[in-house]
Amino acid sequence: MDLTPLIPAGRQIIESYGDGRFRVGGMLHEGSILVFPQATLAWPVAGMAELAVESFAPVIARAAEIELLLLGCGPRLALLPKSLRQQLREQGIVLEPMDTGAAARTYNVLMAEGRHVAAALIAIE
């Protein structure tokens, strides 16, 4: 699926996803990723069952720069345990879970609006 809205200069967008990979800012990334306005990091998470506060360490380190973290849960929306949501909130992370496709599209829309957004995306086939 192609996702290419107009984005301000210096910010990257999620151009496509699927087949276990993502194209972000012209670069291909295999597996799950963390997407920030100016950087994309490999994220060693293959499914929701693997999530823990430690999984979000790179996001927590940038919490002051982020208004909202979109969590792409894979092919379908899955809710996080309330305790994990609370632990992330205590670290300054406002989290919005949705399926990975919706998270990728929402990231691009919010980025185009100039919002300080990041995305944690679990890869889908």
C-alpha positions as a Markdown table, in Angstrom:
| # | Residue | x | y | z |
|---|---|---|---|---|
| 1 | Met | 0.0 | 0.0 | 0.0 |
| 2 | Asp | 1.4 | 3.4 | -1.0 |
| 3 | Leu | 1.2 | 6.2 | 1.7 |
| 4 | Thr | 2.6 | 9.5 | 0.5 |
| 5 | Pro | 1.0 | 12.8 | 1.8 |
| 6 | Leu | 2.8 | 16.1 | 1.6 |
| 7 | Ile | 5.3 | 16.3 | 4.5 |
| 8 | Pro | 7.3 | 19.3 | 5.7 |
| 9 | Ala | 11.0 | 19.2 | 4.7 |
| 10 | Gly | 13.3 | 17.4 | 7.1 |
| 11 | Arg | 10.7 | 14.9 | 8.2 |
| 12 | Gln | 10.3 | 11.3 | 7.0 |
| 13 | Ile | 7.2 | 9.5 | 6.1 |
| 14 | Ile | 6.1 | 5.9 | 6.0 |
| 15 | Glu | 5.9 | 5.2 | 2.3 |
| 16 | Ser | 4.7 | 1.5 | 2.4 |
| 17 | Tyr | 4.3 | -1.5 | 4.6 |
| 18 | Gly | 3.7 | -5.2 | 4.3 |
| 19 | Asp | 5.6 | -8.4 | 3.5 |
| 20 | Gly | 7.3 | -8.1 | 6.8 |
| 21 | Arg | 9.0 | -4.8 | 6.0 |
| 22 | Phe | 8.5 | -1.0 | 5.7 |
| 23 | Arg | 9.7 | 1.7 | 3.4 |
| 24 | Val | 10.4 | 4.9 | 5.3 |
| 25 | Gly | 12.1 | 8.0 | 3.9 |
| 26 | Gly | 13.2 | 6.0 | 0.8 |
| 27 | Met | 14.9 | 3.3 | 2.9 |
| 28 | Leu | 13.7 | -0.3 | 3.2 |
| 29 | His | 13.5 | -1.7 | 6.8 |
| 30 | Glu | 13.0 | -5.4 | 7.5 |
| 31 | Gly | 10.9 | -6.3 | 10.5 |
| 32 | Ser | 9.3 | -4.1 | 13.1 |
| 33 | Ile | 10.5 | -0.5 | 13.5 |
| 34 | Leu | 10.3 | 2.6 | 15.6 |
| 35 | Val | 9.7 | 5.7 | 13.5 |
| 36 | Phe | 10.6 | 9.2 | 14.7 |
| 37 | Pro | 10.3 | 12.4 | 12.6 |
| 38 | Gln | 14.0 | 12.2 | 11.6 |
| 39 | Ala | 15.1 | 8.6 | 12.4 |
| 40 | Thr | 13.9 | 5.0 | 12.0 |
| 41 | Leu | 15.2 | 2.3 | 14.3 |
| 42 | Ala | 15.0 | -1.5 | 14.1 |
| 43 | Trp | 12.6 | -2.7 | 16.8 |
| 44 | Pro | 13.2 | -6.3 | 18.0 |
| 45 | Val | 9.5 | -7.0 | 18.6 |
| 46 | Ala | 7.6 | -9.5 | 16.5 |
| 47 | Gly | 4.3 | -9.5 | 18.4 |
| 48 | Met | 2.2 | -7.9 | 21.2 |
| 49 | Ala | 3.1 | -10.7 | 23.7 |
| 50 | Glu | 6.7 | -9.5 | 23.6 |
| 51 | Leu | 6.0 | -5.9 | 24.7 |
| 52 | Ala | 7.3 | -4.6 | 28.0 |
| 53 | Val | 8.4 | -1.2 | 29.2 |
| 54 | Glu | 11.9 | -2.0 | 28.2 |
| 55 | Ser | 10.7 | -2.5 | 24.6 |
| 56 | Phe | 10.0 | 1.2 | 24.5 |
| 57 | Ala | 13.4 | 2.4 | 25.9 |
| 58 | Pro | 14.3 | 4.4 | 22.7 |
| 59 | Val | 10.9 | 6.1 | 22.8 |
| 60 | Ile | 11.2 | 6.9 | 26.5 |
| 61 | Ala | 14.6 | 8.4 | 25.8 |
| 62 | Arg | 12.9 | 10.8 | 23.4 |
| 63 | Ala | 9.6 | 11.4 | 25.4 |
| 64 | Ala | 10.2 | 15.1 | 25.6 |
| 65 | Glu | 10.1 | 15.4 | 21.8 |
| 66 | Ile | 6.9 | 13.3 | 21.3 |
| 67 | Glu | 3.3 | 14.2 | 21.9 |
| 68 | Leu | 1.9 | 10.9 | 20.9 |
| 69 | Leu | 3.2 | 7.4 | 20.2 |
| 70 | Leu | 1.2 | 5.3 | 17.7 |
| 71 | Leu | 1.4 | 1.6 | 18.3 |
| 72 | Gly | 0.9 | -0.6 | 15.3 |
| 73 | Cys | -0.2 | -3.8 | 16.9 |
| 74 | Gly | 0.1 | -6.0 | 13.8 |
| 75 | Pro | -2.8 | -7.0 | 11.5 |
| 76 | Arg | -5.4 | -6.2 | 14.1 |
| 77 | Leu | -5.8 | -3.9 | 17.0 |
| 78 | Ala | -4.9 | -5.4 | 20.4 |
| 79 | Leu | -5.0 | -3.7 | 23.7 |
| 80 | Leu | -2.1 | -3.3 | 26.0 |
| 81 | Pro | -2.3 | -4.4 | 29.6 |
| 82 | Lys | -3.4 | -1.5 | 31.8 |
| 83 | Ser | -0.3 | -1.8 | 33.9 |
| 84 | Leu | 2.0 | -1.4 | 30.8 |
| 85 | Arg | 0.0 | 1.7 | 29.6 |
| 86 | Gln | 0.3 | 3.2 | 33.1 |
| 87 | Gln | 4.1 | 2.5 | 33.2 |
| 88 | Leu | 4.5 | 4.2 | 29.8 |
| 89 | Arg | 2.3 | 7.2 | 30.9 |
| 90 | Glu | 4.5 | 7.6 | 34.0 |
| 91 | Gln | 7.5 | 7.9 | 31.6 |
| 92 | Gly | 5.7 | 10.6 | 29.6 |
| 93 | Ile | 4.5 | 8.5 | 26.7 |
| 94 | Val | 0.9 | 8.9 | 25.5 |
| 95 | Leu | 0.1 | 5.7 | 23.6 |
| 96 | Glu | -2.6 | 5.1 | 20.9 |
| 97 | Pro | -2.8 | 1.4 | 19.8 |
| 98 | Met | -4.3 | 0.5 | 16.4 |
| 99 | Asp | -3.5 | -2.0 | 13.7 |
| 100 | Thr | -0.2 | -1.4 | 11.9 |
| 101 | Gly | -1.7 | -0.1 | 8.7 |
| 102 | Ala | -3.8 | 2.4 | 10.5 |
| 103 | Ala | -0.8 | 3.5 | 12.6 |
| 104 | Ala | 1.3 | 4.0 | 9.5 |
| 105 | Arg | -1.4 | 6.1 | 7.8 |
| 106 | Thr | -2.1 | 8.1 | 11.0 |
| 107 | Tyr | 1.6 | 8.8 | 11.5 |
| 108 | Asn | 1.8 | 10.3 | 8.0 |
| 109 | Val | -1.3 | 12.5 | 8.6 |
| 110 | Leu | -0.1 | 13.8 | 11.9 |
| 111 | Met | 3.4 | 14.4 | 10.6 |
| 112 | Ala | 1.9 | 16.4 | 7.7 |
| 113 | Glu | 0.0 | 18.5 | 10.3 |
| 114 | Gly | 3.4 | 19.2 | 12.0 |
| 115 | Arg | 2.6 | 17.2 | 15.1 |
| 116 | His | 5.4 | 15.7 | 17.3 |
| 117 | Val | 4.5 | 12.0 | 16.7 |
| 118 | Ala | 6.3 | 8.7 | 16.7 |
| 119 | Ala | 5.3 | 5.2 | 15.7 |
| 120 | Ala | 6.1 | 1.8 | 17.1 |
| 121 | Leu | 5.2 | -0.6 | 14.3 |
| 122 | Ile | 5.0 | -4.4 | 14.4 |
| 123 | Ala | 5.6 | -5.8 | 10.9 |
| 124 | Ile | 2.9 | -7.6 | 9.1 |
| 125 | Glu | 2.9 | -10.0 | 6.1 |
